[in-house]
Amino acid sequence: MYQRGIARTFQLIQLFPEMTVVENMLVAAQEKKGTLLSRLLRRAETEETTRALALLEFLGIAGLKDSLASNLSYGQQKLLDFGMALMSDPRLILLDEPMAGVNPTMIKHLVGHILELNARGYTFVVIEHNMEVVMSLCRRIVVLSQGERIAEGTPSEIAENPLVLDAYFGK
């Protein structure tokens, strides 16, 4: 997927818990360039390290670069997972439940990062149950219920769609 300009996050975070934050970022970079072994053995400052540190700074977790991923809060782990997806500089990023289990403050940070990256030209496909987040992020929404598409449209069209209201809000 990375070679095709596509990256993704998972609903259940997939990190290397006994590696540092920056090491996790570098492992993600190896998907696009190099091998895991060469990435771990080469410790010199590299283009990937520079990119990793810049992304960690953007995400607000640069101060944690030398911390083990297992020592991060859940929200910080979500940010690291997001940063790992960005390491390949993808054109398309698939986000699977990026706000699941995240506190409201961290949700605002994640939404802000997604909106900023979208303004820079990144494209996102977001699977998310938090309808407030979906309505604030998306220009076009496809709504599924029990595996079937029941609606498609702008946020205002979706907010007024009786099938969506019935399926998700019981109205």
Secondary structure, 3 states (H helix, E strand, C coil): CHHHCEEECCCCCCCCCCCEHHHHHHHHHHCCCCCHHHHHHCCCCCHHHHHHHHHHHHHCCHHHCCCEHHHCCHHHHHHHHHHHHHCCCCCEEEEECCCCCCCHHHHHHHHHHHHHHHHCCCEEEEECCCHHHHHHHCCCEEEEECCEEEEEECHHHHHHCHHHHHHHHCC
